[in-house]
Amino acid sequence: MADILEFRGPTRWLSNFHIETFTWKGKEYATSEHAYQAAKASSREEHEYVRSSKTPGTAKRRGQKVKMRVDWDEIKVEEMYSVLKAKFAPGSFIALRLVETGDCHLEEGNNHGDTFWGTVDGAGENNLGKVLMRVRDELK
């Protein structure tokens, strides 16, 4: 399989904005964006406010406004890993799709300037892609 350089169109299912309900830490989330953004919150009330968002875009905007956990910068990559392990639970259809990507490179190419989780014009850390490849390797 050819490298996947963006999570749009036929590969949107790799995006955190893809609707794929799953359970993480005992709660149901509509998308991995909902779970990740809610995890930032330092209070249960704000966590639920983000989790209950009708769309992943709303969850992202709400997550940007919550009072963040003091340790967020240190744990955010591992939290994303935990979220994506739950989303791509072994035996689920979406996990099988991830495994079917083989050994191809997964890159969250974007045009909104996110060079931490993805890349812009090929430049960036691509942490989302790296976490997805880590989950894929564990599923194999």
C-alpha contacts under 8 A as a table, 3 or more apart, distances in Angstrom:
res1	aa1	res2	aa2	distance
1	M	101	T	6.38
1	M	102	G	6.83
1	M	103	D	7.79
1	M	104	C	6.09
2	A	104	C	6.09
2	A	105	H	7.94
3	D	104	C	4.79
3	D	105	H	4.77
3	D	106	L	6.29
4	I	7	F	7.47
4	I	11	T	7.66
4	I	104	C	6.96
4	I	105	H	6.07
4	I	106	L	4.97
4	I	107	E	6.04
5	L	105	H	7.63
5	L	106	L	6.11
5	L	107	E	4.57
5	L	108	E	6.11
5	L	109	G	5.58
6	E	11	T	7.28
6	E	106	L	7.74
6	E	107	E	5.81
6	E	108	E	4.80
6	E	109	G	4.47
6	E	110	N	6.78
7	F	10	P	7.88
7	F	11	T	4.92
7	F	12	R	4.54
7	F	13	W	7.13
7	F	14	L	5.66
7	F	15	S	5.33
7	F	107	E	7.68
7	F	108	E	5.88
7	F	109	G	7.18
8	R	11	T	5.29
8	R	12	R	4.19
8	R	13	W	7.94
8	R	15	S	7.44
9	G	12	R	5.32
10	P	13	W	7.49
11	T	14	L	5.88
11	T	15	S	7.70
12	R	15	S	5.22
12	R	17	F	7.99
12	R	18	H	6.29
13	W	16	N	7.94
13	W	18	H	5.28
13	W	19	I	7.94
13	W	94	I	7.99
14	L	18	H	7.07
15	S	18	H	5.42
15	S	108	E	7.94
16	N	31	T	6.25
16	N	32	S	4.91
16	N	33	E	4.85
16	N	56	P	7.96
17	F	31	T	6.10
17	F	32	S	6.95
17	F	33	E	5.83
17	F	56	P	5.46
17	F	57	G	7.52
18	H	31	T	6.19
18	H	32	S	7.82
19	I	30	A	5.89
19	I	31	T	5.13
20	E	30	A	5.90
20	E	31	T	5.37
20	E	32	S	7.70
20	E	87	K	7.38
21	T	28	E	6.75
21	T	29	Y	5.51
21	T	30	A	4.33
21	T	31	T	5.88
21	T	87	K	7.71
22	F	28	E	5.57
22	F	29	Y	5.63
22	F	30	A	6.80
22	F	31	T	7.49
22	F	86	A	6.83
22	F	87	K	5.61
23	T	26	G	6.02
23	T	27	K	5.26
23	T	28	E	4.33
23	T	29	Y	6.18
23	T	86	A	6.59
23	T	87	K	7.46
24	W	27	K	5.42
24	W	28	E	6.36
24	W	29	Y	7.24
24	W	35	A	7.58
24	W	83	V	6.54
24	W	86	A	5.74
24	W	87	K	7.80
29	Y	32	S	7.03
29	Y	34	H	6.16
29	Y	35	A	5.98
29	Y	51	R	6.57
30	A	34	H	6.52
30	A	56	P	7.95
31	T	34	H	5.25
31	T	35	A	6.72
31	T	56	P	6.63
32	S	35	A	5.05
32	S	36	Y	6.02
32	S	83	V	6.34
32	S	84	L	6.84
32	S	87	K	6.82
33	E	36	Y	5.17
33	E	37	Q	5.92
33	E	56	P	5.76
33	E	59	A	6.85
33	E	60	K	6.75
34	H	37	Q	5.41
34	H	38	A	5.97
34	H	50	V	6.58
34	H	51	R	5.39
34	H	53	S	7.41
34	H	56	P	5.91
34	H	59	A	5.34
34	H	60	K	7.18
35	A	38	A	5.17
35	A	39	A	6.08
35	A	51	R	6.55
35	A	83	V	6.62
36	Y	39	A	5.16
36	Y	40	K	6.93
36	Y	79	E	7.04
36	Y	80	M	6.18
36	Y	83	V	6.70
37	Q	40	K	5.53
37	Q	41	A	7.56
37	Q	50	V	6.80
37	Q	51	R	7.92
37	Q	59	A	6.42
37	Q	60	K	5.97
37	Q	62	R	7.75
37	Q	63	G	4.70
37	Q	64	Q	7.66
38	A	41	A	5.67
38	A	46	E	7.40
38	A	47	H	4.59
38	A	48	E	7.09
38	A	49	Y	7.88
38	A	50	V	5.16
38	A	51	R	5.66
38	A	59	A	7.63
38	A	63	G	6.20
39	A	47	H	6.61
39	A	79	E	7.53
40	K	47	H	7.61
40	K	63	G	6.79
40	K	66	V	7.43
40	K	67	K	7.82
40	K	68	M	5.15
40	K	69	R	5.82
40	K	72	W	6.45
41	A	44	R	7.32
41	A	46	E	5.77
41	A	47	H	5.22
41	A	63	G	7.28
41	A	66	V	5.69
41	A	67	K	5.85
41	A	68	M	4.93
41	A	69	R	5.86
42	S	46	E	7.34
42	S	47	H	7.52
42	S	66	V	7.70
42	S	67	K	5.89
42	S	68	M	5.32
42	S	69	R	4.57
42	S	70	V	7.81
43	S	46	E	5.43
43	S	47	H	6.22
43	S	67	K	7.79
44	R	47	H	4.97
44	R	48	E	6.21
45	E	48	E	5.26
45	E	49	Y	6.16
46	E	49	Y	4.80
46	E	50	V	6.25
46	E	66	V	6.41
47	H	50	V	5.36
47	H	51	R	6.08
48	E	51	R	4.84
48	E	52	S	5.89
49	Y	52	S	5.47
49	Y	53	S	6.79
49	Y	62	R	7.73
50	V	53	S	5.46
50	V	58	T	7.92
50	V	59	A	5.16
50	V	60	K	7.95
50	V	62	R	5.73
50	V	63	G	6.16
51	R	59	A	6.84
52	S	59	A	7.93
53	S	56	P	7.09
53	S	58	T	5.82
53	S	59	A	5.25
54	K	58	T	6.77
54	K	59	A	7.64
55	T	58	T	5.23
55	T	59	A	6.33
56	P	59	A	4.86
56	P	60	K	6.13
57	G	60	K	5.10
57	G	61	R	6.30
58	T	61	R	5.10
58	T	62	R	6.03
59	A	62	R	5.12
59	A	63	G	5.90
60	K	63	G	5.00
60	K	64	Q	6.29
61	R	64	Q	5.23
61	R	65	K	6.79
62	R	65	K	5.27
62	R	66	V	6.57
63	G	66	V	5.49
68	M	72	W	6.70
69	R	72	W	5.24
70	V	73	D	7.92
71	D	74	E	5.50
71	D	75	I	6.40
72	W	75	I	5.28
72	W	76	K	5.54
73	D	76	K	5.65
74	E	77	V	7.78
75	I	78	E	5.40
75	I	79	E	6.03
76	K	79	E	4.97
76	K	80	M	6.14
77	V	80	M	5.08
77	V	81	Y	6.25
77	V	127	N	7.47
77	V	131	V	7.89
78	E	81	Y	4.87
78	E	82	S	6.16
79	E	82	S	4.99
79	E	83	V	6.14
80	M	83	V	5.02
80	M	84	L	6.08
80	M	128	L	7.88
80	M	131	V	7.48
81	Y	84	L	5.18
81	Y	85	K	6.06
81	Y	131	V	5.80
81	Y	132	L	7.79
81	Y	135	V	7.46
82	S	85	K	5.16
82	S	86	A	6.45
83	V	86	A	5.28
83	V	87	K	6.26
84	L	87	K	4.81
84	L	88	F	5.89
84	L	131	V	7.84
84	L	132	L	7.21
84	L	135	V	7.27
85	K	88	F	5.27
85	K	89	A	5.90
85	K	135	V	6.22
86	A	89	A	5.08
87	K	94	I	7.94
88	F	92	S	6.66
88	F	94	I	5.90
88	F	95	A	4.51
88	F	98	L	7.77
88	F	135	V	7.77
89	A	92	S	5.67
89	A	94	I	8.00
89	A	95	A	6.08
90	P	95	A	6.02
90	P	96	L	7.92
90	P	139	L	6.49
91	G	95	A	6.42
91	G	96	L	6.79
92	S	95	A	5.15
92	S	96	L	6.41
93	F	96	L	5.14
93	F	97	R	6.36
94	I	97	R	4.97
94	I	98	L	6.29
95	A	98	L	5.02
95	A	99	V	6.29
95	A	136	R	7.81
95	A	139	L	7.47
96	L	99	V	5.10
96	L	100	E	6.15
97	R	100	E	5.00
97	R	101	T	6.77
98	L	101	T	5.46
98	L	102	G	7.82
98	L	136	R	6.08
99	V	102	G	5.77
99	V	136	R	5.64
99	V	137	D	7.87
99	V	139	L	6.80
99	V	140	K	6.50
101	T	104	C	6.07
105	H	129	G	7.83
105	H	133	M	7.65
106	L	129	G	4.92
106	L	130	K	7.26
106	L	132	L	7.35
106	L	133	M	6.74
107	E	118	G	6.46
107	E	119	T	7.19
107	E	126	N	6.07
107	E	128	L	7.50
107	E	129	G	4.78
107	E	130	K	7.80
108	E	117	W	7.07
108	E	118	G	4.41
108	E	119	T	6.10
108	E	126	N	6.26
108	E	128	L	6.60
108	E	129	G	5.85
109	G	118	G	5.55
109	G	119	T	4.73
109	G	120	V	5.79
109	G	121	D	7.21
109	G	122	G	6.94
110	N	113	G	6.87
110	N	114	D	6.89
110	N	118	G	6.68
110	N	119	T	6.10
110	N	120	V	5.47
110	N	121	D	7.81
111	N	114	D	7.68
111	N	120	V	5.92
111	N	121	D	7.90
112	H	120	V	7.80
113	G	119	T	7.76
113	G	120	V	6.17
114	D	117	W	6.13
114	D	118	G	5.69
114	D	119	T	6.42
114	D	120	V	6.91
114	D	124	G	7.80
115	T	118	G	4.96
115	T	119	T	4.73
115	T	120	V	6.21
115	T	123	A	6.89
115	T	124	G	4.23
115	T	125	E	5.85
115	T	126	N	6.73
116	F	119	T	7.34
116	F	124	G	6.14
116	F	125	E	5.12
116	F	126	N	6.06
116	F	127	N	6.19
117	W	124	G	7.84
117	W	125	E	6.46
117	W	126	N	4.84
117	W	127	N	4.47
117	W	128	L	4.80
117	W	129	G	7.44
118	G	124	G	6.03
118	G	125	E	6.18
118	G	126	N	3.87
118	G	127	N	6.24
118	G	128	L	6.22
118	G	129	G	7.01
119	T	122	G	5.29
119	T	123	A	4.97
119	T	124	G	4.27
119	T	125	E	6.56
119	T	126	N	5.66
120	V	123	A	5.31
120	V	124	G	6.46
126	N	129	G	5.33
126	N	130	K	6.27
127	N	130	K	4.93
127	N	131	V	6.09
128	L	131	V	5.16
128	L	132	L	6.19
129	G	132	L	5.10
129	G	133	M	6.16
130	K	133	M	5.13
130	K	134	R	6.17
131	V	134	R	4.98
131	V	135	V	6.22
132	L	135	V	5.10
132	L	136	R	6.06
133	M	136	R	4.90
133	M	137	D	6.08
134	R	137	D	5.14
134	R	138	E	6.35
135	V	138	E	5.15
135	V	139	L	6.21
136	R	139	L	5.04
136	R	140	K	6.36
137	D	140	K	5.27
